Amino acid sequence: MEYYLNLNPRPFEAIKNGTKKIEGRVPTEHNKNVPFNKIEKGDTIAFTNNFNKEKMKVRVLGVKHYSIFKEMLESEGTERVLSSKGTIEKGIKNYESFTGYKERVKKHGVYAMAIEKIDSI
């Protein structure tokens, strides 16, 4: 399957450059058309940069589900998850700043998708 998601410029560039290896997502109203619980190894995701509309495609290497951000960041490592680098506390604060994430993670958890860039589109 192929899925379509938008990304802010910093994480988009970090994935493009190969420094961000995990994309963490919480199901919200903004991404309700993407069934994160059904994404599997081998699926592809086409990311669009929210700023300049550049696109790239990544392959999903695996998906893990965590109940809270801290658990994901500790298990996957901040250097693989965060485009801004930093501490677990900074990562939690960053994720909670996204609309709906703080409330919805309590109900749905967070999905950590291991990815690799396959090409620009």
N, C-alpha and C positions, 0 to 999 in steps of 0.2 A: 504494500500500500504506500501511497504517497500522501503526505500531509503538508499543510501550508500554515506557516506562523510568521508573525512579525517580530522584529527585534530592534531594540534601540541601538544606536551606532556603536557604542563601546563594546557590548557583547558580540555584536555582529563582526566587528574587526578582530576581536580576540579569537573567535571561532575560525574566521578566515585565515588568520595567521597561525592557527594551530596551538595557541596557548590556552584556550578554554576548551576543555574536553568533555564537560558535563553541562547540559542545559537542564536547569531545574524549573519545573512548571507546576502550578496549582490550578485545578479546574476552576474557571470563573466565567462570568457572563461574557467577557471579551473573547474567550477561546472555547466557548461551549460546543463548537462544531468539531473539536478535536478530542476524540476519546482516548485520553492518555493511558487509560488502563488497558487499551487494546493495541497500543503501539508495540511492535515486536522487533527483535533483532532482524536486520536485513531490510526493514522499511526505510523509506527516504523521507526527508523533510526539506521542503523548499522554504528557505528563510528570505524575507524581504526586509531590508534596512528601512526603518521608519522615516529616516531623514532624507536619503537620496534615492530611495527605491531600488538600490542595487539588490541583486538576487544571487543566492548560492544554494547549492544542494548539498545535503549531508546524508550519510548513511548512519542508521542507528545500529550501534554495536551491542546494545543491551539497555534494559530499563529496570530500575529498582524503585520500589515505593517505600517512602519513609513517612512516619506519622508527624514529625516536626522538622523544622529547618535545621536545628542543631544536630539532630541525628544524621541528616544527610551530609552536612558540612564536615562533621567529625569522621564519618565513614568514607566519604569520597575525597576529602581534602580540599581546603579552601583554594589551593593553587590550581586545582582542576575545575572548580565550580565557578569561582568569582572572576569576573573580568577586571575588577578593580583591585584585586589582590586584597590582603588584609586578614583580619582576625575572624574567628567564628562569630563573635559578637557583632562586628561590623557587617558581616554577611547576613546575619539574622535581621538586623536593622534595615539593610538594603532590601531584602525580600519583603519585609513587612511594609515597606514604603509603596509597593505596587498596589494599585486599587484592588481591593477585595481579598488580597492574599492573606492578611493577618486573620481575618475572620474565617475564610474558607479552608485554610490549612487545618483548622481544628476539626472540620467535618470530613475533608477529602484527603488530607495529607499532601505530600509533595512527591512528584515523579522526577527522578534523576535519570536523564537519558544520556548515555554515553554515545558520543557522535564523532564522526570524522568527515572532513570536507571531501567531497568527491569532484565538484566542479562549480564554476561560476556560470550563471545562466542569465 
